[in-house]
Each structure stands twice: as C-alpha cells, then as structure tokens.
Amino acid sequence: MIEKRLKSYSFDRHRLQSLEDQLATLPLLRSSSDFTERIDTGGAVSSPVEALVEKREAIEARIKELRRRLIPVEHFLAFLAEAEPELHILFERRYIRNVPWNLVGEELGLSLRAAKKLREKLLAIAFDFLST
C-alpha cells in the first residue's frame, strides 16, 4: 500500500493542480436570474445555480482528499531531500520517472541488489510518514 501511494504521487500532484485550475475557472456566485431554464435531474428538479454549487462542492471535496493524500508524501520527500539525498534521487527516478530498478541502480552506480536494499530503506521511512 505504501509503494502504491508513492507510485501515485506524480499523478495525484498533477490531478490536484488540474482540479485547482478547474475550480479557479468556475464562477464564485451566480444569480438565479441569470438562468431562465431549469435542469431536470431525474426525479427532482434543481436550478442551474444549484448544479453549479454542487459541482464546486464536488471539486472542493476531491481537492481536499488529494491534499490529504499528498501532504504526508511531500513531508516525506522534504525529509529525504534534507537527510537522505540518495533516497530522494532513487524516489525521483523510480516513482516519478518510472525507471526500472535495474536502470535506477545503474544511474546511481549501484548493483540491482544494492538498489533494492535502498528501496527497502525508502519504504521503511515512507511507512513512518504515510501510515495512519
């Protein structure tokens, strides 16, 4: 599960930026007088203003969830950059650029076995930051 969160970090970060951009382009407030029609939502009828508010709330909820997932990973990465720069490089190569482990080892001047040992250390540290 920890490794899955590390692998999804890049996607989640970009998805968060996309949602924040979408939210920024939504109007903050619309008057119901801007609309002359109503939207049929199946069984109930709601106004376009309500639909806009619901869309905004849904995007805000997704943003909040992504931030909840990303903040611990960002603290983890800040720690690695500060205290374990080799592990930070390993993280970037493997989990951001999706470089296979054998090539990660080569780039760092390590054997595949040594790279996998660093992976174990990385996951152990990540566990401390990400387990809740």
MODELLER restraints for C-alpha pairs under 7 A, 6 or more apart:
rsr = mdl.restraints
at = mdl.atoms
rsr.add(forms.Gaussian(group=physical.xy_distance, feature=features.Distance(at['CA:2:A'], at['CA:126:A']), mean=6.99, stdev=0.5))
rsr.add(forms.Gaussian(group=physical.xy_distance, feature=features.Distance(at['CA:2:A'], at['CA:127:A']), mean=6.36, stdev=0.5))
rsr.add(forms.Gaussian(group=physical.xy_distance, feature=features.Distance(at['CA:3:A'], at['CA:123:A']), mean=6.97, stdev=0.5))
rsr.add(forms.Gaussian(group=physical.xy_distance, feature=features.Distance(at['CA:6:A'], at['CA:95:A']), mean=6.30, stdev=0.5))
rsr.add(forms.Gaussian(group=physical.xy_distance, feature=features.Distance(at['CA:7:A'], at['CA:95:A']), mean=5.03, stdev=0.5))
rsr.add(forms.Gaussian(group=physical.xy_distance, feature=features.Distance(at['CA:9:A'], at['CA:70:A']), mean=6.92, stdev=0.5))
rsr.add(forms.Gaussian(group=physical.xy_distance, feature=features.Distance(at['CA:10:A'], at['CA:96:A']), mean=5.91, stdev=0.5))
rsr.add(forms.Gaussian(group=physical.xy_distance, feature=features.Distance(at['CA:12:A'], at['CA:66:A']), mean=6.57, stdev=0.5))
rsr.add(forms.Gaussian(group=physical.xy_distance, feature=features.Distance(at['CA:16:A'], at['CA:63:A']), mean=6.01, stdev=0.5))
rsr.add(forms.Gaussian(group=physical.xy_distance, feature=features.Distance(at['CA:16:A'], at['CA:66:A']), mean=6.30, stdev=0.5))
rsr.add(forms.Gaussian(group=physical.xy_distance, feature=features.Distance(at['CA:19:A'], at['CA:59:A']), mean=6.54, stdev=0.5))
rsr.add(forms.Gaussian(group=physical.xy_distance, feature=features.Distance(at['CA:19:A'], at['CA:63:A']), mean=6.57, stdev=0.5))
rsr.add(forms.Gaussian(group=physical.xy_distance, feature=features.Distance(at['CA:23:A'], at['CA:56:A']), mean=6.71, stdev=0.5))
rsr.add(forms.Gaussian(group=physical.xy_distance, feature=features.Distance(at['CA:23:A'], at['CA:59:A']), mean=6.78, stdev=0.5))
rsr.add(forms.Gaussian(group=physical.xy_distance, feature=features.Distance(at['CA:30:A'], at['CA:49:A']), mean=6.30, stdev=0.5))
rsr.add(forms.Gaussian(group=physical.xy_distance, feature=features.Distance(at['CA:32:A'], at['CA:49:A']), mean=5.96, stdev=0.5))
rsr.add(forms.Gaussian(group=physical.xy_distance, feature=features.Distance(at['CA:35:A'], at['CA:48:A']), mean=6.98, stdev=0.5))
rsr.add(forms.Gaussian(group=physical.xy_distance, feature=features.Distance(at['CA:38:A'], at['CA:45:A']), mean=6.94, stdev=0.5))
rsr.add(forms.Gaussian(group=physical.xy_distance, feature=features.Distance(at['CA:38:A'], at['CA:46:A']), mean=6.37, stdev=0.5))
rsr.add(forms.Gaussian(group=physical.xy_distance, feature=features.Distance(at['CA:38:A'], at['CA:47:A']), mean=5.01, stdev=0.5))
rsr.add(forms.Gaussian(group=physical.xy_distance, feature=features.Distance(at['CA:38:A'], at['CA:48:A']), mean=6.33, stdev=0.5))
rsr.add(forms.Gaussian(group=physical.xy_distance, feature=features.Distance(at['CA:39:A'], at['CA:45:A']), mean=6.00, stdev=0.5))
rsr.add(forms.Gaussian(group=physical.xy_distance, feature=features.Distance(at['CA:39:A'], at['CA:46:A']), mean=5.74, stdev=0.5))
rsr.add(forms.Gaussian(group=physical.xy_distance, feature=features.Distance(at['CA:39:A'], at['CA:47:A']), mean=5.91, stdev=0.5))
rsr.add(forms.Gaussian(group=physical.xy_distance, feature=features.Distance(at['CA:39:A'], at['CA:48:A']), mean=6.36, stdev=0.5))
rsr.add(forms.Gaussian(group=physical.xy_distance, feature=features.Distance(at['CA:40:A'], at['CA:46:A']), mean=6.66, stdev=0.5))
rsr.add(forms.Gaussian(group=physical.xy_distance, feature=features.Distance(at['CA:72:A'], at['CA:129:A']), mean=6.08, stdev=0.5))
rsr.add(forms.Gaussian(group=physical.xy_distance, feature=features.Distance(at['CA:72:A'], at['CA:130:A']), mean=5.90, stdev=0.5))
rsr.add(forms.Gaussian(group=physical.xy_distance, feature=features.Distance(at['CA:73:A'], at['CA:130:A']), mean=6.86, stdev=0.5))
rsr.add(forms.Gaussian(group=physical.xy_distance, feature=features.Distance(at['CA:76:A'], at['CA:126:A']), mean=6.52, stdev=0.5))
rsr.add(forms.Gaussian(group=physical.xy_distance, feature=features.Distance(at['CA:76:A'], at['CA:129:A']), mean=6.03, stdev=0.5))
rsr.add(forms.Gaussian(group=physical.xy_distance, feature=features.Distance(at['CA:77:A'], at['CA:88:A']), mean=6.70, stdev=0.5))
rsr.add(forms.Gaussian(group=physical.xy_distance, feature=features.Distance(at['CA:80:A'], at['CA:87:A']), mean=6.33, stdev=0.5))
rsr.add(forms.Gaussian(group=physical.xy_distance, feature=features.Distance(at['CA:80:A'], at['CA:88:A']), mean=5.14, stdev=0.5))
rsr.add(forms.Gaussian(group=physical.xy_distance, feature=features.Distance(at['CA:81:A'], at['CA:88:A']), mean=5.57, stdev=0.5))
rsr.add(forms.Gaussian(group=physical.xy_distance, feature=features.Distance(at['CA:87:A'], at['CA:118:A']), mean=6.95, stdev=0.5))
rsr.add(forms.Gaussian(group=physical.xy_distance, feature=features.Distance(at['CA:87:A'], at['CA:122:A']), mean=6.30, stdev=0.5))
rsr.add(forms.Gaussian(group=physical.xy_distance, feature=features.Distance(at['CA:90:A'], at['CA:104:A']), mean=6.87, stdev=0.5))
rsr.add(forms.Gaussian(group=physical.xy_distance, feature=features.Distance(at['CA:93:A'], at['CA:99:A']), mean=5.68, stdev=0.5))
rsr.add(forms.Gaussian(group=physical.xy_distance, feature=features.Distance(at['CA:93:A'], at['CA:104:A']), mean=6.37, stdev=0.5))
rsr.add(forms.Gaussian(group=physical.xy_distance, feature=features.Distance(at['CA:94:A'], at['CA:100:A']), mean=6.65, stdev=0.5))
rsr.add(forms.Gaussian(group=physical.xy_distance, feature=features.Distance(at['CA:94:A'], at['CA:101:A']), mean=6.97, stdev=0.5))
rsr.add(forms.Gaussian(group=physical.xy_distance, feature=features.Distance(at['CA:94:A'], at['CA:104:A']), mean=6.76, stdev=0.5))
rsr.add(forms.Gaussian(group=physical.xy_distance, feature=features.Distance(at['CA:101:A'], at['CA:112:A']), mean=6.70, stdev=0.5))
rsr.add(forms.Gaussian(group=physical.xy_distance, feature=features.Distance(at['CA:101:A'], at['CA:115:A']), mean=6.94, stdev=0.5))
rsr.add(forms.Gaussian(group=physical.xy_distance, feature=features.Distance(at['CA:102:A'], at['CA:112:A']), mean=5.22, stdev=0.5))
rsr.add(forms.Gaussian(group=physical.xy_distance, feature=features.Distance(at['CA:105:A'], at['CA:111:A']), mean=5.50, stdev=0.5))
rsr.add(forms.Gaussian(group=physical.xy_distance, feature=features.Distance(at['CA:105:A'], at['CA:112:A']), mean=5.43, stdev=0.5))
rsr.add(forms.Gaussian(group=physical.xy_distance, feature=features.Distance(at['CA:105:A'], at['CA:115:A']), mean=5.15, stdev=0.5))
